[in-house]
Amino acid sequence: MVDHALPVCVWLKRDLRAADHPALAEAVAQARGGAVFAVFLYEPEVLGQPEWDASHTEFQRECLADLEAALGRLGIRLVTRRGEAVAMLDELRRETGFRLLVAHEETGTGVTYARDRRVRRWAREAGVEFLELPQTGVVRRLASRNGWNRLWERRMEAPQVNVPRSTCRGGHASLARLATAGILGCRDLGQPTDTKDRQPGGERAASDVLDDFLARRGRHYSGGISSPLSASTSCSRLSPYLAFGAVSMRSVWQASEARRQELQASLLTASQRDRADLKAWQRSLKGVQSRLHWHCHFMQKLEDEPAIEFHNMLRAADGLRETEVCLERLAAWQAGRTGYPLVDACLRSLVATGWLTFRMRALVVSFASYSLWLHWRPTGLFLARHFLDFEPGIHWSQLQMQSGTTGINTLRIYNPTKQAIEQDPRGVFIRRWLPELADVPPAYVHMPWTMPADVQGTAGCMIGRDYPAPLVDHTLAVREAKRRLAVVRNAPEARSEARGVAERHGSRHDRRGAMQQDPVRRSLTRETTRRRTAAPQHDSQQWLPFAAPESPGDPTALGDDGSP
Ligand SMILES: Cc1cc2nc3c(=O)[nH]c(=O)nc-3n(C[C@H](O)[C@H](O)[C@H](O)COP(=O)(O)OP(=O)(O)OC[C@H]3O[C@@H](n4cnc5c(N)ncnc54)[C@H](O)[C@@H]3O)c2cc1C
């Protein structure tokens, strides 16, 4: 029973928005006209994680600045403190007397997982009710993956939860007197300067990005997301906003669904010319909506098994790479100096901007894990630090998926030269990020090591001096990687263990959703399936089946796009 003389505390974490915020709305409802205040904690153990970067601090600062203003309009004070979570929450409890703490469930790193357990224990001992609410499609204490898709759909279709203005009557005098650390940036926190040319943070920025995508950029999503030349504008670019909770998954899904229905209605009266355009839009929206589903699908894996942040999902793969991490190779990969231009350009652009499109993320991980035989953990930590959108559940699941250690996914070994020729045919992206290759003739830009000495001289790019020779022979390295993986893959124990992984984490194909109900979307799905079935086998990329696919017998279950 909440004592209405006491304020209710909302603990903000990765939910830095005022709109569609179940925790805020619940706190206001429980306070029944009483005071509510919000707290954000700058926790040294979170800020000190190897995954954390100055860009995260600054993006978070921008989100908090927006949020503080929005909360002010709702009559809710934002208080920030710097210190360990239990100590800070206990301090605030003593200062305000709150007995109800409301937060969203977080599927975070090992550090935040352990922190949340400590907070739960503290709350029990201090007599504080700690209410944790879902904010995405991730289900806590899920008994089985069967039926999960339906749960996800129900959550996405549920009405948004906004804090009604009228119920917020501002605060208690004691809340106005609470000390606050303010909204802190890198300098305040003693961190290095954020040097990334990145997306701006905040709820307003999130809303602008979403609106622009749905009104304009989204038309080119389908077909435009793989090449690094088009991806930065064709992709939605919503990932950092979703990761920091500057926008809710549900509101993105609902906005995309509203747009899809609007297009659907336009199709009925459209001219032949406009129909093609509308259908392209529909393909794009279908693509985005599936990815929103994958977002939670992947996060659910970490929620169900937090240890996959640290160890192989398929334990039979233990020992494959753990003991022989070559630091020299790791350093060259991190610096974008492997000698493979597209891989190097991707890594340098990531460090500069904080973002890469899916295909290029998969490429750099495939190169690290198969060609350089590096373990996914150190490469994953480096990427996490530089991805502005670092989302542990997606990240570690994808890292393992692209490294062949899940046991349930097709191995996708990308050929870095083939990808470069296909995705950046004239070397525009490569030259942008590798100035040393600026004057290399087009015929050599994807394989600069094949340049004759005189061409190297004219281009001002001596291989081994200005730009490295290939660190490894990709073909030979991949042959060896396949041999090692086959030993693991074919072992009977691995096959039987993989069946267990599929049961626990594998996707199920029981989605009802808009896509299945809508006849246009159904026909699009049939068309895609036909095209996929008729497509020739990939040649020099290596697509190898693993032991137990997530959904046996479904040829479309294992897409070349990160699909589960
Ligand atoms: C090795 C690796 C690591 C990754 N790490 C992250 C990460 O830390 N955080 C992150 O948000 N995404 C991660 N992804 C998935 C994907 O690359 C990014 O979500 C996407 O590039 C973000 O850009 P966008 O918002 O424009 O995506 P869009 O293509 O516009 O997709 C819309 C949203 O759907 C979700 N989404 C898109 N693709 C995927 C996918 N393959 N799996 C799960 N969800 C997806 C994201 O929330 C994204 O914002 C990773 C992929 C790989 C291969």
The ligand as an ORCA input file, in Angstrom:
! r2SCAN-3c Opt
* xyz 0 1
  C      28.056     -7.844    -35.233
  C      26.806     -7.006    -35.110
  C      26.586     -6.250    -33.979
  C      25.427     -5.491    -33.850
  N      25.263     -4.742    -32.718
  C      24.159     -3.992    -32.584
  C      23.968     -3.191    -31.415
  O      24.807     -3.169    -30.502
  N      22.842     -2.433    -31.324
  C      21.895     -2.447    -32.325
  O      20.888     -1.745    -32.206
  N      22.050     -3.217    -33.416
  C      23.141     -3.977    -33.595
  N      23.294     -4.733    -34.725
  C      22.167     -4.852    -35.664
  C      22.117     -3.832    -36.825
  O      23.311     -3.822    -37.532
  C      21.768     -2.439    -36.337
  O      20.589     -2.476    -35.555
  C      21.482     -1.473    -37.482
  O      22.578     -1.414    -38.351
  C      21.188     -0.094    -36.893
  O      20.906      0.849    -37.879
  P      19.421      1.346    -38.142
  O      18.770      1.794    -36.900
  O      19.464      2.322    -39.250
  O      18.732     -0.013    -38.580
  P      17.471     -0.342    -39.456
  O      17.915     -1.289    -40.510
  O      16.776      0.868    -39.891
  O      16.548     -1.189    -38.469
  C      15.610     -0.600    -37.555
  C      15.874     -1.139    -36.178
  O      15.707     -2.558    -36.168
  C      16.662     -3.164    -35.306
  N      17.547     -4.028    -36.102
  C      18.001     -3.815    -37.353
  N      18.738     -4.849    -37.775
  C      18.760     -5.726    -36.763
  C      19.352     -6.990    -36.578
  N      20.058     -7.568    -37.553
  N      19.198     -7.612    -35.408
  C      18.465     -7.052    -34.422
  N      17.862     -5.846    -34.519
  C      18.012     -5.199    -35.678
  C      17.436     -2.027    -34.658
  O      16.811     -1.685    -33.462
  C      17.281     -0.912    -35.675
  O      17.402      0.351    -35.109
  C      24.459     -5.505    -34.883
  C      24.692     -6.265    -36.028
  C      25.849     -7.005    -36.140
  C      26.089     -7.812    -37.386
*
